[in-house]
Amino acid sequence: MHEKINQLNHAFHLTALLRAAASEGPVMHKDCEMNSQSYLALNAWLQKADQNYIEGRLLWLNHLINGACNLLWLASEQILKILILQKTIDSFSENSSDLKQLHETIDKEGMKLGHSVIKLIQRVNSDYPGFDISKYEKVLEKIQEYFYRRYVVHSGSSISLLMLNEVDEFYFLVRGKIEPDVGLGTIDEIHIQRKHKWGHPLPAFSYAYQYNEHFRPRKHREINQIGPDGVVRKENGE
């Protein structure tokens, strides 16, 4: 199991390096409103959220619930904070001298948002009128509870194995509100590979959609994707 996690981490790292290299080469994306620094900063957050989500599902589906909740909470918290930060990311970017400083700024802003499930949900509900995620409060509090149980807790607790379906529903609902300009996440790339039956760099990527009725891509900036057959296809998450 640890080997699967290590392989996933290695694959995510390679994907990030390839994406960074591509961003310094010929432009493959259409023009967008979000500036390039903002895109790169928030895309890094999205990649990390997707990574934690996939690894969390891998552990959950192998009945390693405590470790799964650690990663699923980190993914859930980060995806909520992306929605909040994307509202003001360009103002942070304008006041940052380079990408490193922007990363440091949004990290600080992310920490200021805290870890309260209720406050994060209230903030998202306020920032996105008509988008109410209050019903997920209990499921998020439960996986957060188990996140804190990575330390010794002298009290009992229980968790339903069926709860993963609610976590999946929440994650993809919120993920779908991320601006297209943020670009592809790992889950979007897995969708493309699956759609064209290309296979995955690692079989463990399939844990993103195994027993997951909510798996779907989100709309993203259009890219030219070259498949194993050498054919270039346009992809935008639709």
Secondary structure by P-SEA (a helix, b strand, c coil): caaaaaaaaaaaaaaaaaaaaaaacccccccccccaaaaaaaaaaaaaaaaaaaaaaaaaaacccaaaaaaaaaaaaaaaaaaaaaacaaaaaaacccaaaaaaaaaaaaaaacccaaaaaaaaaaaccccccccaaaaaaaaaaaaaccccccccccccccaaaaaaaaaaaaaaaccccccccaaaaaaaaaaaccccccccccccccccccccccccccccccccccbbbbbccc
